[in-house]
Structure formats: structure tokens, C-alpha cells
């Protein structure tokens, strides 16, 4: 699974209405690969008016979630480097 630039635009616009708190948790289905750079992420957040909580040093699902304001981030997948390994079937 991957997170594309336009997917991130949609997520940022949605999160603008309900900004996560440090008590919020983010669960990403799949061992996600981010398909955009840190620079383009920061520019996109500024463009849509979403204030990042921190600028990530690397672009992975965990840094992405933290920069969006989530207190904890997990990934769920059957394979890969997910924090939760589970077969949903």
C-alpha cells in the first residue's frame, strides 16, 4: 500500500476540520510507502492551511502520523514491517 500526494491532500483537508490531539491514535492499513518528499508534504500542508505539529526528518508512516498531530501511530499488515501483524480474513 502507498500514500500518494493527492491522497495526502484529501487527508489534510479532512484533518483540518478535526485536528487530532496527542491522545489520538492513527492506524494505517498496510505497510505503507510514502510517495512524496518531505518538501512537497510541507508545501502541501501550507497550501491547504494545515499546521503541522512537526516537520518529519524522514518520510515514513510513523513520522507522517506524528507530524499530523497523532500521539501514536501503528501499521497493520499480514507481512512486512507492520507494528501489528494480523490476518484479517
N, C-alpha and C positions, 0 to 999 in steps of 0.2 A: 504494500500500500504506500502511496505517496501523498504528500500535501503539495498541491500546485499553487502558484501565485494567485490565480483567480479564486481558488478555494479559500485562501487566506484572506482575500478581500471580503468575501462573504462572511467569514467568521468574525473579522474585525468589526464589520458593520453591525452584526448581531450582538457582539460583546459590548459595543458602545452603549447599548440600551440596558444591559445588565452586567456591569463590570464585576468580574469575580473578586472575592475577598481572599485574604490569606487562609481562611478556613475552607475555601472551595477546593475541590479535587477535580482533576481532569483525567479522563480515561480515553486513551487513543486506541482504537481497534486496529490491530496490525502492528508490525514492526516498521513504523513509518519512516520514510525517507523524505526529507525536505528538499523540494525542487526550486529553491530560490536562495539568493545570497542574503547575508546579514544586512548589507547596504540597501538592497531592494526592499527588505522587510521593514527597516526603519523608515524608508521613504514612503512606503505604502501606509504605514501606521499614521504618519504625519498627514498624508493626503486625505485619509478618511476621518481624521480627527480622533484617533485612539491614542491615549497616552500610555506608552509602555512603562512597566514598572522597573525594568532594567534592560539594558542592551546586551543581548547574548554575546558571549565570546566565541561560541561555536554554534552551528545550526543543527541541533538535534531535537527530538521531541520534548526532552526534559527542559532544556534551555528555552525552547519556544514557550512551553507552558508557564514557566516561571516569569518570562518577560511579559506575558499576558496578564499576570497577577495571580495565578493559581498557586495555592500553598503546596500542593502535592500533585505529581504527575506520574501516571502509570501507563504502561502499554500492555495490551492483552493480545496474545497470538499463540498459535499451536507450535510454531517454530520460530527460529531467530533469536534475537536478544531481548525479548519482551520481559518486563518485570513480573507479569502474570502469565504463566503458561497453562493454557486450558483449551480443551476441545469442546466447542460449543454445540456439537451435534450429539 
